[in-house]
């Protein structure tokens, strides 16, 4: 093992242990906090470890360890250049994601959110060719423009209205804004947090698929998109509060629902495997936004749990796609005939990830969807029930044909076997965790219930 690989692995493992060590105190009611000076009244760089941030940090730090193991095999197997830069930027991206997770106010979240965009740009453009540069421009442009023109004004308006940007249980905007003004402010947040990929500000995500597969996994499962939906949930819970009604939030389920269905239809028609997975991510992210926008405690539990469930399921799918590319040099769904017979571990892991995102038990995605359905039914939110049901069918429609081709269609190509062992080991771990999580969900479920204000 080369020094850069060993250093990355040790840093990832140490970070996960440090984050995990904070769980007992947070579950016991403690909220470790740190403030680094005050810029203006009500404006400071502040950090706080609360249940939602702790869950995001646990997911990101755990999957960093797995991603390093996977990356060792991928980067070597594909003779990728600039490996030192890759591992450095990957570590910086996780650091920025942890800064987002532990942000104590909107200013701190904004600074680390923007830092995350900049440090992942070299990863998106890693290959250095024209496609990579074009994808990188789209990635950087959409994320920076949305945050500067929508998110920053939303923060300024919040500070002007509430006198603070601190994340506060119950929100800080109650009684300060209502009606169309509240709806407009929410729209600035929803579209300003471009990493949540609500349509039409989603195009950066498929554009970034020019990156190496470990980067795609980072973008889709570990840090970037999770920072987006995490920020949406945090704003809903700690800036607006769950007492806001349909006058402010009534429009958001429609936008999220449209994104869920439209992205699923695009995924259904995509032959390129990474493109299909990219639009699946766009759809799955809006599950979290939809569930949070319902403002029901049970649906919010589902939204928080789906951050973890989607992370493990989607990283498994991208790991499998990267393994297929490394071992067989195949990138299209139409090229996958019989590949399950030559790469059984890889495609079995892919099957687990796919079943989780469809929502079939016992995989983790079933647990989060169960709470979403319960919350929608509890609140009589028929739009959410229809969207969740229809998208489940669409998920099956774009995942099941891949599995059918892989395991039940014969192929004459017998020229390869499995990918390098470290890649297979990473996939087996994430797939196994996806299956085990519903039976060992005490920690994430307790954190989610605490966020939602339910009894632990």
ABEGO torsion letter per residue (X at the ends): XBAAAAAAAAAAAAAAAAAAAAAAAAAAGBBBBBBBEBABBGBBBBBBBBAAAAAAAAAAAAAAAAAAAAAAAAAAAAGBBGAAAAAAAAAAAAAAAAAAAABABAAAAAAAAAAAAAAAAAAAAAAGBAAAAAAAAAAAAAAAAAAAAAAAAAAAAAAAAAGBABBBBGEAABGABBEAAAAAAAAAAAAABAAAGBOAAAAAAAAAAABBAAAAAAAAAAAAAAAAAAAAAAAAAAAAEAABBAAAAAAAAAAAAAAAAAAAAAAAABABAAAAAAAAAAAAAAAAAAAAAAGBAAAAAAAAAAAAAAAAAAAAAAAAAAAAAAAAGBABAAAABGAAAABAAAAAAAAAAAAAAAGBOABAAAAAAAAAAAAAAAAGBAAAAAAAAAAAAAAAAAAAAAAAAAAABBBABAABBBBBAAAAAAAAAAAAAAAAAAAAAAAAAAAAAAAAGBBX
